[in-house]
Amino acid sequence: MNTLGLHQEFEFIDCPELAKRWKLPESWIREQVRSRASDPIPHIRFGKYVRFRWGSVELDQWAEKRIISGSNRNAGQILGKVL
């Protein structure tokens, strides 16, 4: 349950499924969950298995930070964050 007392369910998906949904190479997804990634994709580890909570605020926010608009492209910014 969340802080409002509502139960929110997430769909747990693996690397191949996230890659498919985001239309990215699976190898890129896997690289983004490694410990050396500077800003890893939010994920859950079950031993050697990695899963993502599809529909979670964390995953959505991680993706949103990567939206580049025309106004922040030239300034080298992503949503107000200087790279």
C-alpha positions in Angstrom: 0.0 0.0 0.0 1.1 3.5 -0.6 0.9 6.5 1.7 -2.7 7.2 0.7 -3.7 3.6 1.6 -4.2 2.6 -2.0 -2.6 -0.5 -3.3 -0.7 0.1 -6.6 0.3 -2.9 -8.6 3.2 -2.8 -11.0 4.1 -5.1 -13.8 7.5 -6.5 -13.3 9.4 -6.9 -16.6 12.9 -8.1 -17.5 15.6 -6.6 -19.7 14.4 -8.0 -23.0 10.9 -6.7 -22.4 12.0 -3.2 -21.4 14.3 -3.1 -24.4 11.4 -4.1 -26.6 9.0 -1.5 -25.1 11.5 1.3 -25.4 12.8 0.1 -28.8 16.4 -0.1 -27.6 19.1 -2.7 -27.7 18.9 -5.1 -24.8 22.7 -4.6 -24.3 22.1 -0.9 -23.7 19.5 -1.6 -21.1 21.8 -4.1 -19.3 24.7 -1.5 -19.4 22.4 1.0 -17.7 21.8 -1.3 -14.7 25.4 -2.1 -14.0 27.0 -0.7 -10.9 29.3 1.5 -13.0 26.4 3.4 -14.7 26.4 7.0 -13.5 22.6 7.2 -13.4 21.3 3.6 -13.5 17.8 2.7 -14.6 15.7 2.1 -11.5 15.5 -1.6 -11.1 15.1 -4.5 -8.6 17.6 -7.3 -8.2 16.4 -10.8 -7.2 19.8 -12.4 -7.0 21.2 -12.4 -10.5 17.8 -11.5 -12.0 17.0 -7.8 -12.8 13.4 -6.6 -13.1 11.9 -3.2 -13.7 8.5 -1.9 -12.3 6.7 -0.9 -15.5 4.4 2.0 -14.7 6.3 3.1 -11.6 7.0 6.7 -10.9 10.7 6.0 -10.6 11.0 4.5 -14.0 8.9 7.2 -15.6 10.9 10.0 -13.9 14.2 8.4 -15.1 12.9 8.4 -18.7 11.5 11.9 -18.4 14.9 13.3 -17.3 16.2 12.3 -20.7 13.7 14.3 -22.8 15.6 16.9 -24.7 13.6 19.9 -26.0 14.7 22.5 -28.5 15.2 25.0 -25.6 17.6 22.9 -23.6 19.5 21.2 -26.5 21.9 24.1 -27.2 22.5 24.8 -23.6 23.5 21.2 -22.9 20.8 20.7 -20.4 18.2 18.1 -19.8 15.1 19.5 -18.1 17.1 22.2 -16.4 19.9 19.9 -15.3 23.3 21.0 -16.7 25.3 18.0 -18.0 
